[in-house]
Amino acid sequence: MPAPSSAVWCEQRAPAASAAVLATGTLAVGLDLAGYAALFRVSLGLACAAWLLLAADFTLRLLRAGARWRVQVRMPSVLDGMATAALTTVAATAVVGTGFSSAGSPPLAATLLVPAVLLWPVPLALPPQGGERRGPGTVFARCLATQGLAVLGAALAAAQSAAWLAHAALVLFWLGLVLYAFALARFDVRQMAEGLGDHWLAGGALALSALAGAQLLTADSARLYLWNDDDRGVLRTTTVTLLVLALVWYAVLLAAEFLRPRPRTGIRRWATVFAWAASGAAALAVAAALDVGWLDGLGEALLWAAVAAWLCGAAWTVAAARGGVRAGRVRSRARR
């Protein structure tokens, strides 16, 4: 017996839909770092609109499903899908909040931080339902959510001169790296040759971690005096290492795409768009934090590649949505 449509949506579509919001929000952050103010505001507006649509869609499905949710959440695959979607939504909410902080609206960014923090521990505490089985790129969702909160916390600490936020963000930063190590142990490396998009989260999670480290370095000032020389040295070394590893992942995964082409496009490709956007944003953030001029050029190149990928993803999503509407109309007429 096939699973109900709401269960299928939670298992397969919800994580990818929240990844689309995450990709758009991360792209907005990168465009702000690159100095493209107009494009930054447009992409931030799109990310905010997509976030609202995702929240409304999930709420409507929850209301329509009613008591069936009690049965559906007992399915391991559905529970895993819901947890991944929730964690990706936390990361998406955090990067959208970071965009609002950059746009000069720290109160709105702080407002988004509250639901993200409240939602974060619930799916984080759920044990993976796959047991010892190796999984796809979604195993990195716990790292993504944690590092997303670190990015937003560091941005708000700099904007509001709140040292406690920076120290909380630092704790989340180190926790995110631990979660990445656990996720890497569960990641199925065969996804590099077979994955349909979300395998790029292996590199995207490291890029977001490097962005968090750069934000923590930037948040420091003579007024706050967050880190002493030793702390700053460790944070600096770790951030540079994370960026290098993220770029290595980028090169390896891109080579795998050329060696094993996967022309089929799907909604999971939004995770690929996110990874590209996060790599560009991380390079730009590290360049600014450590005053490494040549990284600016690399960051902009990666960012424009992400813009092109975003446009392709948006075109495919619109086409798929139109196809779904037409199919729905045909079925409706057939029933008559």
Buried (B, 14 or more C-beta within 10 A) or exposed (E): EEBBEBBBBBBBBBBBBBBBBBBBBBBBBBBBBBEBEEBBBEBBBBBBEBBEEBBEBBEEBEEEBEEEBEEBEEBEBBBBBBBBBBBBBBBBBBBBBBBBBBBEBBEBBBEBBEBBBEBBEEBBEBEBBBEEEEBBBBBBBBBBBBBBBBBBBBBBBBBEEBBEBBBBBBEBBBBBBEBBEBBBEBBBEEBBEEBBBBBBBBBBBBBBBBBBBBBBBBBBEEEBEBBEEEEBEEBBEBBBBBBEBBBEBBEEBBEBBEEEEBEEBBBBBBBBBBBBBBBBBBBBBBBBBBEBEEBBEBBBEBBBBBBEBBEBBBEBBEEEEEEEEEEEEEEEEEEE
